[in-house]
């Protein structure tokens, strides 16, 4: 992440807590989260240069639960929109596409084909068979 990108991102992140011990460098933690998101690897595989994986995971999860990620996205979108970097276009199409009846596995003359096998009739239902057996007796 470039310095310019980090300055934009840091401006929309929530403020640091005043209480407690001094937190780890936020840029380092964010780069660890970003690395994990880009690679799709597990949290434990985050390189050591981004700090402990537990810290990155804790921040990611905390920001996910309290809605920080969605808030950051909204703020960045507003800034990009006011700068003219986003074009909001909508494509509305009223075309209706219907699937053919065979796409829905509809029966055709009592036959259904499954994986190369043809069955000539549906197997009897246990409920109907059991009910029919009780009434016939």
N, C-alpha and C positions, 0 to 999 in steps of 0.2 A: 504494500500500500504506500502510495507516495505521501509526501508531507502535506501537499495541498488536499488530497483526499482525506487524510486524517484530520486536518483542521476543520473541514466541513462536517465530518462525522462527530468529532468531539464536541462541536457546538450543539448538537441535538441529543447527545447522551445525557442521562439524568445526572444531577450534581452528586459529587462524592459526599459520603457521610462524614460529619465532623467528628463523631465519636469513634472510639476504638483506636486500634493501631493503624499506622499508615498503610494504605492498600498497595498492592502490586501495581506496576505500571499498566494502565488501562490499554495502551496501544499494544503492548506485548500480549496481554490476555486476549484482546480482540483479534490480533493476528493468529493466535493459536486457535481460536474459534473459527476464523475464516479458513485457516489451513485445513482443519478437520472437515468443514463444509465442502471445500473444493475437492478434497481427495476421497471423502466418503469412508475413511478409515475409522477405527475405533478410537475412543477418547484416550486410551492408554498409549496409542501410537503417536501422539503429538510430540514433535521434537522438543528436546530440552531447552532450546533457545527461546521457546515461548513460555517457559516456566512449568510448574507442575500441572499435570493434566487435570488434577482435581480442582484446581483454581479455575481453569478454563471451563470445565463442566459446571461448576457451581455458579459461575457468573452467567453462563448460557442458560441454565435451568431457571435461575432466579429471574432473569430478564424475560424468559418465556412465560413464566407463571404470572408475573405482575404486569405484563403487557408492554414492556419496554420496547420489544422488537417492533410491534405494530405501530407504536407511537413514533419511533425513529423513522420507520418507513414513511409514515404520513408526513412527518416534518421534512424529510428529504424530497418527497414528491412535491410538496408545496413550494419548496425552494427551487427545484428544477422547473416547475411549471411557471413560476414568476420570471425565471430567467429565460424561458422560451425553449427549454430543452426537451419538453414533452409535448407530443401532439396527441390530443385525446380524440380518437376517431372511433366511431361505432359502425359496424356493418350489420344491418338488419335485413334479414331475408325471410320472406314469408313462404318460401317453397316448402311443400310437404312431400316427404319421401316415405313411401310405404314399402315395407318389406314384402316379398312374395310369401304366400302362405307356406311354402316349403321351408322358408327360413325360420318359421316359428314351430317347426316339427309337427305340422298338422297332419292328421291321418288322411290317407287317400285310399278309399275303398277298403278300409280295414287293414291296410298294410303300413308298416313303418320300417324304414331301413336304418339300422344302427351299425356302424363300423363294418359294413360289408355283409352283415347278416340280414336275412329277410325273415320276418315273422308273419305268419298268416293270420293270426288272431291275437287279441290281447289276453294275457293270462287272467284267469278268474280271480276276482277280488276275494280275499279271505273273509271280509266282513259279509259280503253278499252270500258267499258259499256257506258260511256258518249259519247265517240267518235262514237260508234256503233249507239247510239240513234240519234245522230245528222245526220249521213249519211242515216239512215233508213227513216227519216222523210221527 
